[in-house]
Structures are given as structure tokens and as C-alpha cells.
Amino acid sequence: MNRIVTAPVLALCCLVPAVPAQADGPGRMPQVAGHRLVSAYAALHYDTSVRLQDGRGAGRHVLWPAAWKVCAQDPAAGTPLRGRRVTLTVVKRDESCP
């Protein structure tokens, strides 16, 4: 019995960032506003504490990061990150940023 399994491949293709966010140097906050949320996560160091804030103010939770984009970030790009928490304001990819 031959079965074609496309769901895992489809899910993985959605996680690849179209335009990767770039870090401004080691230990510094990259510019992630305007990028997809998955790309923003990829640009941040694994031990960075990230808080997500719904840009619509509705208190929605991000269950599928590939469906969201970053509208704003705190701290600003280039800021040293050592021990600092990052807040990303996000909306769904088909929504406009506030």
C-alpha cells in the first residue's frame, strides 16, 4: 500500500523564513519588526526570554508561530541583550500592524 505523506513536508516548508532577520552583532537585539515570527525566533539566541504581545489587544495566544508576524519589538535593534527580556508585538500575517 503506497501512501503519500505531505502534511509534515507542508508544515516544515512553512517554518522556513522568507527573509531571515539579521543580528546587529553578537549579543545584540536583531531587527525583527516587519519579519515573520518564525524568522524572529531564529534570529534570537536560544536562551533569550521572549514575551509575545497581541498587537490587536485581544489577548490572543500564538499557537502556530508561522501564522504570525512581528509588528514591533522591545528592545530596539542593536541593544545589548545580556539578561534582558524581549517583547514582540505580533499580529496574524494577514492583518495589518497597528
N, C-alpha and C positions, 0 to 999 in steps of 0.2 A: 504494500500500500504506500503510494507516494503522496506525501502531504507537503505543501509549500507553507513555510512559516515566514510570514512577512512582518508580523507585529513587532518582534524585537528589533528587526532591522529598521523599521519605520521609527520606532521610539528612539533608537540611537542616532539616526540622522537628524532628528530634531534637537539633539543636545549639542551638536557641533555649532559653535558660534560663527555667524556670517562674517563679522568683523571683530577680531579679538581686541579687547581693551588692553591698553598698554600701561605698564607701571612707569612711574617717573623716576625710578631708581630703587635700589634695594631698601626695603623697609619704609617705603613711602606709599601714600594712597594713590592708586592709579585713577585716571579719568574714566569713570564707568557710566556717568549720566549720559543717557542717549543710546546706551547699548542694551542688549538683551540681558536678562537676569543671569542666565547660564554663563554668558561671557564675563559678566561682572564677578561671579563666583570664581571662575577660572583665573581671573587676574589677581585675586586676593590670596594672600598666603593662607595655608590650611588652618592655622591656629588663630586667625583673625575672628574676633567676635562680631557677628553681623546681626543687626536688628532690621527687620523689614517693616515698613510702614505703608499702609494702603493710601495711595495718593488721592483716592476719592473720598477718604474719610469714613468709609463704610465699615472699617474693621475687618475686611476680608482677609482670609489666611491664604498663603501661597501653598497650594498642594502640588502643582505642576510648574516648576520654575521656567520651563521652556515656553510657557504661555504668557509670561510677564516681561515687562521692560522697565528699565530704571529711568526715572524722571529727574531725580535729584539725589545728591549724596552729601553726607556729612561724616568726616571732614572733607575739605576741598582737596582736589588733586595736588599732589606734591607734599602734603602734610605728613610728617613722620607718624608712623602707625604704632610704634612700640607701646604695647599695653593699652591701646586705645580702641574703644568700641566704634564700629562703623554703622551708620544708619542709612539705609537705602529706601527712598520713597519710590514705590512701584505702582504701576497700573497694568492691566491686561494689554497685550500687544496691539489689539485693535482699538484701544481707547486713546484719547489724546491726553497729554500731560496737563495737569492743572496749571 
